[in-house]
Amino acid sequence: MFRKFIAHIVLVFMGLISVQAQESLNTLLYKGNRSFDKKNYDKASSTFMDAVKKKGDDFGAHYNLANSLYKKKMYEQANAEYKKAQKLTKNPDEKAASFYNMGNSYLQNGNVEKAIESYKNALRNNPDNEAILKNLQIAKKKKDQKQNQQNNQNQKQNSQGNQQKDNQNNPQNKDGEEHQENKNQNTKSQDNGNQGLENKGKG
């Protein structure tokens, strides 16, 4: 009888500890969200880090930590947390949200290919989400722009290489040299034009 009584007290005590731990996790998440809403991302990320330490297998803790790191422009660290969050949930909406935000993070970091892959994973979990579709299209356009710029640069390098070979094989008079100089100036202005397009794309 006495043993049963002790066992019962131990179970009640363990249950209270478990509830208290859960409450403190929820409190940390609440405080972190309050800081996040006030755009105090340093405090938010610190609070969410405490939540992760408190319960390392909680989707919300990792996901919210990732979001606050994203706001601090710490994209690689944010993606590490998004990956952890994805492994901790089977909920398709939560998976889609973490893949979507990961795609945004990759896009901000200039990694267009991984951004596209992340958006596609997000769509697998939430096929009708218009925001994901829109960002996927933006990422694909950026990829095309990047490819076009690379092709233009390769063509310029090839034409410059061919021109140098022609100059070595055929010595030119003074007029020819002036023409070459003018041609280089034209190339220079074309480079500036490409930079303008690139900056416009990033904006």
HELIX and SHEET records of a PDB file:
HELIX    1   1 PHE A    2  ASP A   37  1                                  36    
HELIX    2   2 TYR A   41  LYS A   54  1                                  14    
HELIX    3   3 PHE A   59  LYS A   71  1                                  13    
HELIX    4   4 TYR A   75  LYS A   87  1                                  13    
HELIX    5   5 PRO A   92  GLN A  108  1                                  17    
HELIX    6   6 VAL A  112  ASN A  125  1                                  14    
HELIX    7   7 GLU A  130  ASN A  169  1                                  40    
HELIX    8   8 LYS A  174  LYS A  202  1                                  29    
END                                                                             
